[in-house]
């Protein structure tokens, strides 16, 4: 481990070009290897898709073969029930309800009675055997007699089984390389099942039909019943047993672990509901691409070696020139500004060398300028810092004046200075949103200031519902409305000047009403102010405060809120402010 660390410290940690060579080599190897892997994977996927498509076509052909046998069975059964086959169905019923001797006696009796020879079910079934080469055996099972009549191309046999249909099928019909269809035969009069028509198909016909295609097919094909019984197996390994991988046929994964990892195709579209499965081992497909894999490996190795040799020669040249630059930098570090780097061909290293030489020439001159500039900057920052005025200096000064006024028994002046100081503290607070209680307290102090000034000529009242005192409002949103009255509505010749502020809850909104008994607003000016609040009028000198407050409320709480001017010509002014009674509305302040 120590040798590895020493090797890294000597050859990599302080060797940029060694790192470049190493990382370039890694990138080159990974890139070429990835490209080769991509090509191989692409070809493998193409081959896999080709084999799966070919396999799927064969599975579809087998499904079509099974569907054709299903159609054959249905055609044979339906022929029994046609209108022109009434005598044939009578013969079927007679055969299934009687033993063989009773069936023959019934045929003779019908012939003697009617003089008409009834159609023979056994002759009909022999005709089907000769018409369909894939039919290996046809049997009639009697539910009443517990007997089975079996017809092949070479023989006819009648057996008393004294057992159910499944037992009879296992004993006399079912065999390897075949599959069986069972159809009910129902009495049209009694609407009951009287027996079954059993047709056994020879799968060797299917094998012979598709053998020419299976010569190019990779893997194996199996035809399975829903219960897992093997009807056909191209490998011949699973006859006479349950298919061991039945549980994996319903998986959505294309690759399954059978005896080895294999690709799988499954179709159950045939009318019998049989599984037609195609299994292709991965090793068979990868084996066919062994030549391509070896070629890619050889070509990739040659390209990597060639790239490494070319990179080595290129890096050595850059390393030599870089070492010259490093030596010059070391001399500058030690204080030698006279060093110069020899320049060669024009490239990035040439530009570095040229800039380095120019830097050494200008460095001495820049040192003085930088030092002087830094000193001046520090002095400017100090002057700016000393010139800052802190708000508490003004508070302390106002407090000193108030105390001086109280000392001279000028109590009203002291109170006004105290109120002014409090108002100033509130106005310079950085908060944009305050409670209604704080805003009303500020308005109260503001009105007290004018009450002291005008003595007995002015009075005010504030009435707000207690549950509204903590709702959020814009700071300095009510004060401009009061100031508008002080400036434009107050009548100094009167002793009953009065303004009232009321806050009440209306639905989910809070409505603040400022009412005064001042000069009022003439109708034309009032109309201009209303248009201004609606955004359609032009600015009026006496309405700047109203417009600014209205716009601030709309921006903060939404277009549904703001100021409104009531009609009260020459009887004072009524202004209402509507804001949300909670913080549920939008608030951008």
C-alpha positions as CSV (number, residue, x, y, z in Angstrom):
1,X,0.0,0.0,0.0
2,X,2.9,2.4,0.8
3,X,4.5,1.7,-2.6
4,X,1.2,2.6,-4.3
5,X,1.0,5.9,-2.4
6,X,4.6,6.7,-3.2
7,X,4.0,5.9,-6.9
8,X,0.9,8.2,-6.9
9,X,2.8,11.0,-5.1
10,X,5.8,10.9,-7.5
11,X,4.1,10.3,-10.8
12,X,0.5,11.7,-10.5
13,X,-0.1,14.2,-7.7
14,X,2.3,16.8,-9.0
15,X,2.4,15.6,-12.7
16,X,-0.4,17.3,-14.7
17,X,0.5,15.6,-18.0
18,X,0.7,12.2,-16.4
19,X,-2.8,12.8,-15.1
20,X,-3.8,13.9,-18.6
21,X,-2.3,10.8,-20.2
22,X,-4.0,8.6,-17.6
23,X,-7.5,10.2,-17.9
24,X,-7.2,10.4,-21.7
25,X,-6.3,6.7,-21.7
26,X,-9.2,5.9,-19.5
27,X,-11.6,7.9,-21.6
28,X,-10.3,6.4,-24.8
29,X,-10.5,2.9,-23.5
30,X,-14.0,3.5,-22.1
31,X,-15.2,5.2,-25.2
32,X,-13.9,2.5,-27.6
33,X,-15.1,-0.2,-25.3
34,X,-18.5,1.4,-25.0
35,X,-18.8,1.8,-28.7
36,X,-17.9,-1.8,-29.3
37,X,-20.3,-2.9,-26.5
38,X,-23.0,-0.8,-28.2
39,X,-22.4,-2.3,-31.6
40,X,-22.4,-5.8,-30.1
41,X,-25.5,-5.1,-28.0
42,X,-27.3,-3.6,-31.0
43,X,-26.5,-6.6,-33.2
44,X,-27.5,-8.9,-30.3
45,X,-30.8,-7.1,-30.0
46,X,-31.4,-7.3,-33.7
47,X,-30.7,-11.0,-33.6
48,X,-32.9,-11.5,-30.6
49,X,-35.8,-9.6,-32.2
50,X,-35.3,-11.6,-35.4
51,X,-35.4,-14.9,-33.6
52,X,-38.3,-13.9,-31.4
53,X,-40.3,-12.6,-34.5
54,X,-39.6,-15.9,-36.3
55,X,-40.5,-17.9,-33.2
56,X,-43.7,-15.8,-32.8
57,X,-44.7,-16.5,-36.5
58,X,-44.4,-20.2,-35.8
59,X,-46.4,-19.9,-32.6
60,X,-49.1,-18.1,-34.6
61,X,-49.1,-20.8,-37.2
62,X,-49.5,-23.5,-34.5
63,X,-52.3,-21.4,-33.0
64,X,-54.0,-21.2,-36.4
65,X,-53.5,-25.0,-36.7
66,X,-55.3,-25.6,-33.4
67,X,-58.0,-23.1,-34.3
68,X,-58.6,-25.1,-37.6
69,X,-59.0,-28.3,-35.6
70,X,-61.4,-26.5,-33.3
71,X,-63.4,-25.4,-36.3
72,X,-63.4,-28.9,-37.6
73,X,-64.9,-30.2,-34.4
74,X,-67.6,-27.5,-34.4
75,X,-68.4,-28.2,-38.0
76,X,-68.8,-32.0,-37.3
77,X,-71.0,-31.3,-34.3
78,X,-73.1,-28.7,-36.0
79,X,-73.8,-31.0,-38.9
80,X,-75.6,-33.3,-36.4
81,X,-78.1,-30.6,-35.5
82,X,-79.0,-29.3,-39.0
83,X,-82.6,-29.6,-40.1
84,X,-81.8,-32.1,-42.8
85,X,-80.1,-34.4,-40.3
86,X,-83.2,-35.1,-38.1
87,X,-83.0,-38.8,-38.8
88,X,-79.3,-38.7,-38.0
89,X,-80.0,-37.1,-34.6
90,X,-82.6,-39.8,-33.9
91,X,-80.0,-42.4,-34.6
92,X,-77.5,-40.6,-32.3
93,X,-80.1,-40.5,-29.4
94,X,-80.9,-44.2,-30.0
95,X,-77.3,-45.1,-29.9
96,X,-76.6,-43.2,-26.7
97,X,-79.7,-44.3,-24.8
98,X,-79.5,-48.1,-25.6
99,X,-76.8,-50.7,-25.5
100,X,-75.5,-51.8,-28.9
101,X,-78.0,-54.6,-29.4
102,X,-80.9,-52.4,-28.3
103,X,-79.6,-49.8,-30.8
104,X,-79.7,-52.3,-33.7
105,X,-83.2,-53.5,-32.7
106,X,-84.4,-49.9,-32.7
107,X,-83.1,-49.3,-36.2
108,X,-84.8,-52.5,-37.5
109,X,-88.1,-51.6,-35.8
110,X,-88.1,-48.1,-37.3
111,X,-87.3,-49.5,-40.7
112,X,-90.2,-52.0,-40.5
113,X,-92.6,-49.3,-39.3
114,X,-91.7,-46.5,-41.8
115,X,-90.0,-48.3,-44.6
116,X,-87.3,-45.6,-44.5
117,X,-83.8,-46.5,-43.6
118,X,-82.6,-44.1,-41.0
119,X,-79.2,-42.4,-41.4
120,X,-76.4,-44.2,-39.5
121,X,-74.3,-42.2,-37.0
122,X,-71.4,-44.7,-37.3
123,X,-71.3,-44.3,-41.1
124,X,-71.3,-40.5,-40.6
125,X,-68.4,-40.7,-38.2
126,X,-66.5,-43.0,-40.6
127,X,-67.0,-40.4,-43.3
128,X,-65.4,-37.7,-41.1
129,X,-62.4,-40.0,-40.5
130,X,-61.9,-40.2,-44.2
131,X,-62.5,-36.5,-44.8
132,X,-60.0,-35.2,-42.2
133,X,-56.6,-36.9,-42.2
134,X,-55.6,-35.3,-38.9
135,X,-58.4,-37.1,-37.0
136,X,-56.8,-40.1,-35.3
137,X,-59.9,-41.4,-33.5
138,X,-63.6,-40.5,-33.0
139,X,-65.6,-41.8,-30.1
140,X,-69.2,-41.6,-28.8
141,X,-69.6,-41.7,-25.1
142,X,-73.1,-42.7,-23.6
143,X,-73.9,-41.1,-20.3
144,X,-76.8,-43.4,-19.8
145,X,-75.1,-46.7,-20.7
146,X,-71.6,-45.7,-19.5
147,X,-70.2,-47.1,-22.7
148,X,-68.0,-45.8,-25.5
149,X,-67.9,-46.6,-29.2
150,X,-64.5,-45.9,-30.7
151,X,-63.8,-45.6,-34.4
152,X,-60.4,-45.5,-36.1
153,X,-59.5,-45.9,-39.7
154,X,-58.7,-49.6,-39.1
155,X,-61.1,-50.7,-36.4
156,X,-64.4,-50.1,-34.5
157,X,-64.7,-51.1,-30.8
158,X,-67.5,-50.9,-28.3
159,X,-66.6,-50.8,-24.6
160,X,-68.6,-50.8,-21.4
161,X,-66.6,-48.6,-19.0
162,X,-68.9,-48.2,-16.1
163,X,-67.1,-44.9,-15.3
164,X,-67.2,-41.2,-16.0
165,X,-66.0,-39.6,-19.2
166,X,-62.5,-38.7,-18.0
167,X,-61.8,-42.3,-17.0
168,X,-62.9,-43.5,-20.4
169,X,-60.8,-40.9,-22.2
170,X,-57.6,-41.8,-20.2
171,X,-58.2,-45.5,-20.8
172,X,-59.1,-45.6,-24.5
173,X,-58.5,-42.2,-26.2
174,X,-55.7,-40.0,-24.9
175,X,-52.2,-40.7,-26.1
176,X,-48.9,-38.8,-26.7
177,X,-48.6,-36.5,-29.7
178,X,-52.3,-35.9,-29.8
179,X,-55.0,-33.7,-28.4
180,X,-58.6,-34.3,-27.8
181,X,-61.8,-32.3,-28.1
182,X,-65.0,-33.2,-26.2
183,X,-68.4,-31.9,-27.3
184,X,-71.7,-32.3,-25.5
185,X,-74.7,-33.9,-27.3
186,X,-77.9,-32.6,-25.8
187,X,-81.5,-33.8,-26.3
188,X,-83.5,-31.1,-28.0
189,X,-86.7,-32.4,-26.4
190,X,-85.6,-33.1,-22.8
191,X,-82.8,-30.4,-22.8
192,X,-80.4,-32.8,-21.1
193,X,-76.9,-34.1,-21.9
194,X,-77.2,-37.6,-23.3
195,X,-73.6,-38.1,-24.2
196,X,-70.4,-36.7,-25.8
197,X,-68.7,-36.7,-29.2
198,X,-64.9,-37.1,-28.7
199,X,-62.4,-36.4,-31.5
200,X,-58.7,-37.2,-31.0
201,X,-56.4,-35.3,-33.4
202,X,-52.9,-36.6,-34.3
203,X,-50.2,-33.8,-33.7
204,X,-47.8,-35.6,-36.0
205,X,-49.6,-33.7,-38.9
206,X,-48.7,-30.4,-37.2
207,X,-45.1,-31.5,-36.7
208,X,-44.8,-32.5,-40.3
209,X,-46.3,-29.3,-41.6
210,X,-43.9,-27.1,-39.7
211,X,-40.8,-29.3,-39.7
212,X,-39.4,-27.4,-42.7
213,X,-39.5,-24.1,-40.6
214,X,-38.2,-25.7,-37.4
215,X,-35.0,-26.5,-39.2
216,X,-34.0,-22.8,-38.8
217,X,-35.6,-22.3,-35.5
218,X,-33.6,-21.9,-32.3
219,X,-34.9,-23.3,-29.1
220,X,-37.9,-25.4,-28.5
221,X,-41.7,-25.2,-28.8
222,X,-44.3,-26.7,-26.5
223,X,-48.1,-26.9,-26.6
224,X,-49.6,-27.1,-23.1
225,X,-53.1,-27.4,-21.6
226,X,-54.1,-24.8,-19.0
227,X,-53.4,-27.4,-16.3
228,X,-49.8,-27.9,-17.5
229,X,-50.2,-31.2,-19.4
230,X,-47.8,-31.4,-22.4
231,X,-49.6,-32.0,-25.7
232,X,-46.6,-31.3,-27.8
233,X,-42.9,-30.8,-27.1
234,X,-40.4,-30.4,-29.9
235,X,-37.6,-31.4,-27.5
236,X,-39.4,-34.6,-26.5
237,X,-38.3,-34.1,-22.8
238,X,-41.6,-33.4,-21.1
239,X,-44.1,-35.9,-22.4
240,X,-46.0,-37.8,-19.7
241,X,-45.4,-35.1,-17.0
242,X,-46.5,-31.6,-16.0
243,X,-44.5,-28.8,-17.7
244,X,-42.1,-27.7,-14.9
245,X,-42.0,-24.0,-15.9
246,X,-45.7,-23.5,-16.2
247,X,-45.8,-20.8,-13.5
248,X,-43.4,-18.6,-15.4
249,X,-45.4,-18.5,-18.6
250,X,-47.5,-15.6,-17.3
251,X,-44.5,-13.4,-16.5
252,X,-44.1,-10.1,-18.3
253,X,-40.3,-10.5,-18.4
254,X,-38.9,-11.5,-21.8
255,X,-36.0,-13.4,-20.2
256,X,-36.7,-16.3,-17.8
257,X,-34.6,-18.8,-16.0
258,X,-35.5,-22.2,-17.4
259,X,-32.7,-24.8,-17.5
260,X,-30.6,-21.8,-18.5
261,X,-31.5,-18.1,-19.1
262,X,-33.8,-18.0,-22.1
263,X,-36.0,-15.7,-24.1
264,X,-39.7,-16.7,-24.1
265,X,-42.7,-16.2,-26.3
266,X,-46.2,-17.3,-25.2
267,X,-49.5,-17.2,-27.1
268,X,-52.9,-18.4,-25.8
269,X,-55.0,-16.9,-28.5
270,X,-56.2,-20.2,-29.9
271,X,-59.8,-21.2,-29.1
272,X,-58.8,-24.2,-27.0
273,X,-57.1,-21.9,-24.5
274,X,-53.9,-23.9,-24.9
275,X,-50.5,-22.3,-24.2
276,X,-48.2,-22.3,-27.2
277,X,-44.7,-21.5,-25.7
278,X,-41.4,-20.9,-27.5
279,X,-38.2,-21.0,-25.5
280,X,-34.9,-19.7,-27.0
281,X,-31.8,-20.1,-24.8
282,X,-29.6,-17.0,-24.8
283,X,-26.5,-19.1,-25.3
284,X,-27.8,-20.2,-28.8
285,X,-28.2,-16.6,-29.9
286,X,-24.9,-15.3,-28.4
287,X,-23.1,-18.3,-29.9
288,X,-24.1,-17.2,-33.4
289,X,-22.5,-13.8,-32.7
290,X,-19.2,-15.2,-31.5
291,X,-17.4,-14.1,-34.7
292,X,-18.6,-10.6,-34.4
293,X,-17.6,-10.4,-30.8
294,X,-14.0,-11.5,-31.6
295,X,-13.7,-9.1,-34.5
296,X,-14.9,-6.2,-32.3
297,X,-12.4,-7.1,-29.6
298,X,-9.5,-7.2,-32.0
299,X,-10.3,-3.9,-33.8
300,X,-10.9,-2.1,-30.4
301,X,-7.6,-3.3,-29.1
302,X,-5.7,-2.0,-32.1
303,X,-7.4,1.4,-31.9
304,X,-6.6,1.8,-28.2
305,X,-2.9,1.0,-28.7
306,X,-2.7,3.4,-31.6
307,X,-4.4,6.2,-29.7
308,X,-2.1,5.7,-26.7
309,X,1.1,5.9,-28.8
310,X,-0.1,9.1,-30.6
311,X,-1.1,10.6,-27.3
312,X,2.3,9.9,-25.7
313,X,4.3,11.7,-28.4
314,X,1.9,14.7,-28.2
315,X,2.0,15.0,-24.5
316,X,5.8,14.8,-24.2
317,X,6.2,17.9,-26.4
318,X,3.7,19.9,-24.3
319,X,5.3,18.7,-21.1
320,X,8.7,20.1,-22.1
321,X,7.3,23.5,-22.9
322,X,5.2,23.5,-19.7
323,X,8.3,22.8,-17.6
324,X,9.9,25.9,-19.0
325,X,6.9,28.0,-17.9
326,X,7.0,26.4,-14.4
327,X,10.7,27.3,-14.0
328,X,10.0,30.9,-15.0
329,X,7.1,31.1,-12.6
330,X,9.3,29.9,-9.8
331,X,11.8,32.6,-10.5
332,X,9.1,35.3,-10.4
333,X,7.9,33.8,-7.1
334,X,11.4,34.4,-5.7
335,X,11.3,38.0,-6.8
336,X,13.1,37.8,-10.2
337,X,10.9,40.0,-12.5
338,X,13.6,39.9,-15.2
339,X,12.9,36.4,-16.3
340,X,11.5,35.7,-19.8
341,X,10.0,32.6,-21.4
342,X,11.2,31.7,-24.9
343,X,8.2,31.5,-27.3
344,X,7.8,28.9,-30.0
345,X,4.9,28.1,-32.3
346,X,1.7,30.0,-31.8
347,X,-0.8,28.1,-29.7
348,X,-2.2,28.4,-26.2
349,X,1.2,27.9,-24.5
350,X,2.6,30.6,-26.8
351,X,-0.1,33.0,-25.6
352,X,0.6,32.1,-21.9
353,X,4.3,32.7,-22.4
354,X,3.7,36.0,-24.2
355,X,1.2,37.2,-21.5
356,X,3.7,36.1,-18.8
357,X,6.5,38.2,-20.3
358,X,4.2,41.2,-20.6
359,X,3.1,40.7,-17.1
360,X,6.6,40.8,-15.8
361,X,7.3,44.0,-17.6
362,X,4.2,45.8,-16.2
363,X,4.2,44.3,-12.7
364,X,6.5,46.8,-11.0
365,X,4.5,49.7,-12.4
366,X,1.2,48.2,-11.2
367,X,2.5,47.6,-7.7
368,X,2.7,51.3,-6.9
369,X,-0.7,52.0,-8.5
370,X,-2.4,49.2,-6.6
371,X,-0.9,50.3,-3.2
372,X,-2.0,53.9,-3.7
373,X,-5.5,52.9,-4.9
374,X,-6.0,50.7,-1.8
375,X,-5.0,53.4,0.6
376,X,-7.4,55.9,-1.0
377,X,-10.2,53.4,-0.9
378,X,-9.7,52.7,2.8
379,X,-9.8,56.5,3.5
380,X,-13.0,56.9,1.5
381,X,-14.7,54.0,3.4
382,X,-13.7,55.6,6.7
383,X,-15.1,59.0,5.8
384,X,-18.4,57.4,4.6
385,X,-18.6,55.4,7.8
386,X,-18.1,58.5,9.9
387,X,-20.7,60.5,8.0
388,X,-23.5,58.1,8.7
389,X,-26.3,59.5,10.8
390,X,-28.0,57.1,13.2
391,X,-31.7,57.6,13.9
392,X,-31.3,57.3,17.7
393,X,-29.2,60.6,17.6
394,X,-32.4,62.4,16.6
395,X,-34.5,60.6,19.2
396,X,-32.0,61.6,21.9
397,X,-32.0,65.2,20.7
398,X,-35.8,65.5,20.8
399,X,-35.9,63.9,24.2
400,X,-33.4,66.6,25.5
401,X,-35.6,69.4,24.0
402,X,-38.7,67.9,25.7
403,X,-37.0,67.7,29.1
404,X,-35.9,71.3,28.6
405,X,-39.5,72.4,27.9
406,X,-40.8,70.6,30.9
407,X,-38.1,72.2,33.0
408,X,-39.4,75.6,31.8
409,X,-43.0,74.6,32.6
410,X,-44.0,74.4,28.9
411,X,-46.0,71.2,29.4
412,X,-47.8,71.5,26.1
413,X,-44.6,71.9,24.2
414,X,-43.1,68.9,26.0
415,X,-46.1,66.8,25.1
416,X,-46.0,67.8,21.5
417,X,-42.3,66.9,21.3
418,X,-43.0,63.5,22.9
419,X,-45.8,62.8,20.4
420,X,-43.5,63.9,17.5
421,X,-40.8,61.6,18.7
422,X,-43.2,58.7,18.9
423,X,-44.6,59.4,15.5
424,X,-41.1,59.5,14.1
425,X,-40.1,56.2,15.7
426,X,-43.3,54.6,14.1
427,X,-42.7,56.0,10.7
428,X,-39.1,54.8,10.4
429,X,-40.0,51.2,11.4
430,X,-39.1,48.9,8.5
431,X,-42.4,46.9,8.9
432,X,-44.8,47.4,6.0
433,X,-47.6,45.4,7.5
434,X,-48.8,46.3,11.1
435,X,-51.9,45.6,13.2
436,X,-54.9,47.8,13.1
437,X,-54.3,48.6,16.8
438,X,-50.8,50.0,16.0
439,X,-52.2,52.0,13.1
440,X,-55.0,53.5,15.2
441,X,-52.6,54.3,18.0
442,X,-50.5,56.2,15.5
443,X,-53.5,58.1,14.2
444,X,-54.5,58.9,17.8
445,X,-51.1,60.4,18.5
446,X,-51.2,62.3,15.2
447,X,-54.6,63.8,16.1
448,X,-53.5,64.6,19.6
449,X,-50.7,66.7,18.1
450,X,-53.3,68.9,16.3
451,X,-55.7,68.8,19.3
452,X,-53.0,70.4,21.4
453,X,-52.2,72.9,18.7
454,X,-55.8,74.0,18.1
455,X,-56.9,73.6,21.7
456,X,-60.7,73.9,21.8
457,X,-61.4,74.1,18.0
458,X,-60.9,70.3,17.3
459,X,-62.0,66.9,18.6
460,X,-61.9,63.3,17.4
461,X,-63.1,59.9,18.4
462,X,-62.0,56.3,17.4
463,X,-64.3,53.3,17.6
464,X,-63.1,49.9,16.5
465,X,-64.6,46.4,17.2
466,X,-62.1,44.5,19.5
467,X,-61.9,41.4,17.2
468,X,-60.5,43.6,14.5
469,X,-57.6,45.1,16.4
470,X,-55.1,42.4,15.4
471,X,-56.0,42.2,11.6
472,X,-53.1,43.2,9.3
473,X,-53.2,46.6,7.6
474,X,-50.7,48.7,5.7
475,X,-48.6,51.0,7.8
476,X,-49.5,54.7,7.3
477,X,-52.7,53.8,5.3
478,X,-55.2,55.7,7.6
479,X,-53.0,58.7,8.5
480,X,-53.0,60.2,4.9
481,X,-56.8,60.2,5.0
482,X,-56.8,62.1,8.3
483,X,-54.1,64.5,7.0
484,X,-56.3,65.2,4.0
485,X,-59.0,66.5,6.4
486,X,-56.5,68.5,8.5
487,X,-55.1,70.2,5.4
488,X,-58.3,70.7,3.3
489,X,-61.3,70.2,5.5
490,X,-60.6,71.9,8.9
491,X,-62.5,75.2,9.4
492,X,-60.6,77.4,11.9
493,X,-63.5,79.7,12.5
494,X,-65.6,76.9,13.9
495,X,-65.2,75.4,17.4
496,X,-67.0,72.1,16.6
497,X,-64.5,70.6,14.1
498,X,-64.8,66.9,14.5
499,X,-63.4,63.7,12.8
500,X,-64.3,60.1,13.7
501,X,-62.7,56.8,12.8
502,X,-64.8,53.6,13.0
503,X,-63.8,50.0,12.1
504,X,-66.5,47.3,11.8
505,X,-66.7,43.7,10.4
506,X,-68.8,43.2,7.2
507,X,-68.8,39.6,6.2
508,X,-65.2,38.5,5.7
509,X,-64.0,42.1,5.2
510,X,-63.1,44.9,7.6
511,X,-64.5,48.4,6.7
512,X,-62.9,51.4,8.2
513,X,-64.9,54.7,7.9
514,X,-63.3,58.2,8.3
515,X,-66.1,60.8,8.7
516,X,-65.6,64.5,9.3
517,X,-67.8,67.7,9.3
518,X,-65.4,69.9,7.4
519,X,-65.7,71.8,4.2
520,X,-66.6,68.7,2.1
521,X,-65.8,68.2,-1.6
522,X,-67.7,69.8,-4.4
523,X,-69.4,67.4,-6.8
524,X,-67.1,68.0,-9.8
525,X,-63.9,67.4,-7.7
526,X,-65.5,64.3,-6.0
527,X,-66.2,62.8,-9.5
528,X,-62.7,63.4,-10.6
529,X,-61.4,61.7,-7.4
530,X,-63.7,58.7,-8.0
531,X,-62.4,58.3,-11.6
532,X,-58.9,58.6,-10.3
533,X,-59.5,55.8,-7.8
534,X,-61.0,53.7,-10.6
535,X,-57.9,54.3,-12.7
536,X,-59.5,56.4,-15.4
537,X,-59.0,60.0,-14.2
538,X,-56.0,62.3,-14.0
539,X,-54.2,63.2,-10.9
540,X,-55.6,66.1,-8.7
541,X,-53.3,68.0,-6.3
542,X,-55.6,67.3,-3.3
543,X,-56.0,63.6,-4.0
544,X,-52.4,62.3,-4.2
545,X,-52.6,60.8,-0.7
546,X,-55.9,59.1,-1.5
547,X,-54.6,57.7,-4.8
548,X,-51.3,56.4,-3.3
549,X,-53.1,54.7,-0.4
550,X,-55.7,53.2,-2.7
551,X,-53.0,51.8,-5.0
552,X,-51.0,50.4,-2.1
553,X,-54.1,48.6,-0.7
554,X,-54.9,47.1,-4.2
555,X,-51.3,45.9,-4.6
556,X,-51.2,44.4,-1.2
557,X,-54.6,42.8,-0.8
558,X,-56.1,42.6,-4.3
559,X,-58.3,44.5,-6.7
560,X,-61.4,43.9,-4.6
561,X,-60.1,46.2,-1.8
562,X,-59.3,49.9,-1.5
563,X,-60.9,53.3,-0.9
564,X,-64.3,54.7,-1.7
565,X,-65.8,58.2,-1.5
566,X,-69.4,58.6,-0.3
567,X,-71.8,61.3,-1.5
568,X,-72.2,64.1,1.1
569,X,-71.9,67.4,-0.7
570,X,-71.0,70.4,1.5
571,X,-71.5,68.4,4.7
572,X,-68.1,67.0,5.3
573,X,-66.4,64.0,3.8
574,X,-66.9,60.2,4.3
575,X,-64.1,57.9,3.1
576,X,-64.4,54.1,3.5
577,X,-61.5,51.7,3.3
578,X,-62.2,48.0,2.7
579,X,-59.5,45.4,3.6
580,X,-59.7,41.6,4.3
581,X,-60.4,40.8,8.0
582,X,-57.8,38.0,8.0
583,X,-54.6,37.0,6.2
584,X,-56.4,34.7,3.9
585,X,-56.2,37.1,1.0
586,X,-53.1,37.8,-1.1
587,X,-50.5,39.9,0.5
588,X,-47.5,41.1,-1.4
589,X,-46.2,43.7,1.0
